[in-house]
């Protein structure tokens, strides 16, 4: 009986998720009907379009994820993957725009502009006492070349340098293609880190007051009073734990060994972090300690795991060999992130075997 009821229910879903072109175009202005139908066709699969070779890689790249409609050939469309329209609409539009060089370039420009605008808005909202400038221009005294930092915030004696990157991790890189993955990490992690490291060296070597032009007017920094330069890479598309711990990327040969990598997080993770921490000084402290944590602690976690860990410990992890302890971040229950540390979790995790030259790594797994 239960199987029969399930079968009846699924049969009804077919009719509920089948639409004519007139159904889909009914809410729009008649002048926009033809372009919208072309977009729907571009986001539709046709019978026979997927061959056996594609099915063998279905678990790596499901074509229905970015083409949620199936064109039935008689003016009707079956919506096989409804949630994609809500979760993956940006990727669907990006995939459609990538079909021609002109629309691809315009989409990339729009992504970059949106990211920088959103980044400045977030920093202004959560660091209200900071002097914030966008597109700050400066010259590197080492090579006398001009550079531009996306967003710089100066608050008291601290300078925070944000580098925004809107490049995407393409399909082959997501599936583990080594060269593609290295190229993506170079654009998203290595290059912005090199840029902010140059700015930090320039600022540390400077004397007196620097006057740097920007889109928001000149930014004045008294180099003699600066005590801390914080560097943060901000990306548009979340990459999860892949970018949250750069020493592992170096160990895997995905980024150069000598690269000075800055912490990397998505724009949405940055907003969540800054919104979750209630005090301005606490937000600055998180960003400052975030970079130090990657050098001192071995862990597997994404940014929200690290946020939960910070709320619990403020990233104060004892790191001497004599007092080495394991720290575990793990997700518990459906609704939240739990933390275990100290003696209680020694049996739950295996300590990370750090290099013998690096004394006192704590382990987070």
QUIQUI-V639949 format. One record per run of one state. SS is the DSSP state (H for helix, E for strand, L for the rest). FROM is the first residue (numbers start at 0). TO is the last residue. If there is no record, write none. Layout:
SS:FROM:TO ; SS:FROM:TO
This chain:
L:0:0 ; H:1:15 ; L:16:16 ; E:17:19 ; H:20:24 ; L:25:28 ; H:29:41 ; L:42:42 ; E:43:45 ; L:46:50 ; H:51:55 ; L:56:61 ; H:62:64 ; L:65:67 ; E:68:70 ; L:71:74 ; E:75:78 ; L:79:82 ; H:83:86 ; L:87:87 ; H:88:96 ; L:97:99 ; H:100:125 ; L:126:129 ; E:130:139 ; L:140:143 ; E:144:154 ; L:155:156 ; E:157:164 ; L:165:169 ; H:170:173 ; L:174:176 ; H:177:204 ; L:205:207 ; E:208:211 ; L:212:217 ; E:218:221 ; H:222:224 ; L:225:226 ; E:227:234 ; L:235:238 ; H:239:242 ; L:243:244 ; H:245:250 ; L:251:261 ; E:262:265 ; H:266:275 ; L:276:278 ; H:279:295 ; E:296:297 ; L:298:301 ; H:302:312 ; L:313:319 ; H:320:322 ; L:323:324 ; E:325:331 ; L:332:334 ; E:335:340 ; H:341:344 ; L:345:360 ; E:361:363 ; L:364:364
